[in-house]
Amino acid sequence: MGRNFEVGEELTGKVTGIQPYGAFVALDEETQGLVHISEITYGFVRDINEFLAVGDEVKVKVLEVDQGAGKISLSIRALQEAPSTNQRTNRSRKSLQDKVKEHDAEGFNSLKDKLKDWIDRSGY
């Protein structure tokens, strides 16, 4: 490693290689770090190539430095704004039984009773 990089440091680097598990980013002439696939962006990333290409200049944040192994973990996602939370969490939660009652106003009827009702509704 060239210089000492600090956890939390924000840098600009150049993508030098892409693998299915992540992208290698050159931080200086002597040092590369890895942006794991889970640190590319928020949400699921199936193919890194849809987000990055060799030669791209990217802003990254240092997540971890392992001086002994000479490894630096980086994140692009850490510099992005988190998506807003899902609006579904604000709705009241209903039990499965409440949902069944809501969607089945007639409640439970035997097949014999339902068949008679279906025939009456069909107009035959």
Number of C-alpha atoms within 10 A of each C-alpha: 14 10 9 9 18 13 14 14 11 18 14 13 20 20 21 16 15 18 12 11 13 19 25 21 28 20 21 15 8 9 17 22 24 22 25 18 21 17 22 22 18 14 10 9 14 12 13 19 14 8 11 17 15 14 13 13 15 15 18 28 21 21 17 16 17 10 11 6 7 11 15 23 20 29 24 20 19 19 13 13 9 10 8 6 8 7 7 8 8 8 7 7 10 9 9 9 9 11 11 13 13 11 10 10 8 9 9 11 9 7 9 8 10 13 12 10 11 11 10 10 9 7 6 6
